[in-house]
Amino acid sequence: MSFFKGENQIVRAYGKTEKPILCLTTLHHRRYVEDIIHSIGLPVGSHIRLRYRKQYVCSSLWDTVSSRRLGSRQNVLIALIGANVNGVPEVAPIRKGRVFKAACKGELLVLDIVVGAYVFSDNSGQDVLSSIQSVTTNFPSIVGPSKSSPGTYVQYSTAPFSDLKSNSSVVGWERVSKAYFQIDFAINGTSASAPFLFHIGKLWWRTRSKLSNTGKLNINMGHQLQLEIHTIARASSDAIKNALGEVVLDISHPAADFISSRRVRADSSRDVKSIGIVTTPLFRAADGHLSIRTCIFKPKDSVVPSAPLQALQGGVQPAQPAQPSTGNQDMLSAEKRSEVIVARYDFPLRVGGYRPWVASGLIAGAAALSVYKVSAQGKAGDLIIPILIFFMTFVGLSFGIVKK
């Protein structure tokens, strides 16, 4: 599967004979919300983990994984199921990817996936739900975000997804975000799970390649990492007077720090901001992590009336848009709002590369030259002490200098 197409190029999502694994998710559980936020926001090459209980996995896939016969490059389609504001069932394709590791842990299927391009329908009139249902079996019935539905959520597709398109840049992300907002909305007194979404723009190709292979962000010593973070909010005719939330970055690393603000505020319908990370000198590679938190702001004094859910006879719960709480239209200070963390992702972060080895070698070489003296006889023994000094200095420097 090729992840790296042109910036704005829209291509066929899967090959004409390709039958990927369909990985469905919902907004029923908070962990599912976190999974879908990360599936939409993380850059190409990131590693995510999806977990499914055995009762939601098709038997053939379960047997393949348990017997360790699943290929390491098996393609997948991550998709969200739910209902729109009119109560009509919908499926929003989110992203393609490939499985790099899979295992059955007791009654749990664990899929570790390298995410690729965004997937969407290029035809606004296409019924994606019917298209996907036609190539699957035991497709879940959709009853809304407050109730789980039986069915098979992860399974082999029986035919290719021939009508789906893909794009790995912000162009594809905007298409997928709009499809997500059709399913996630305020209903029955419950606010939307994610009133805004983020996207980390394409990384430099070498960083992206290492991220895909190892799941780590790698930065050479003395280099900078620029992260371009986009935010998008649900389309609305109302002005955004109070920030919907923010994306917060934190670094835990002895040799890396921010050179700009680490917060990206979602206070407009569409925005983009660059965040820089700089590294300090060190003499060996060091590991840490970069944390990305998605936070939602809510007024502390707001009370949203809740409407009871009405039971349906096998249908979809009609949407009852929530009424805005009083005070939401006034500008609020930080003291008058609460912060809810809905998702967190930790990138393993390694700083080093080849430069620490070069620096250690140069310093060790300088130390060796400073003690090298040629005797009158020009004996080979003149090299013993410089070689010993070089070796001891190089090994000593390789233990590293850690910034406190």
Disulfide bonds with the S-S distance in Angstrom:
none
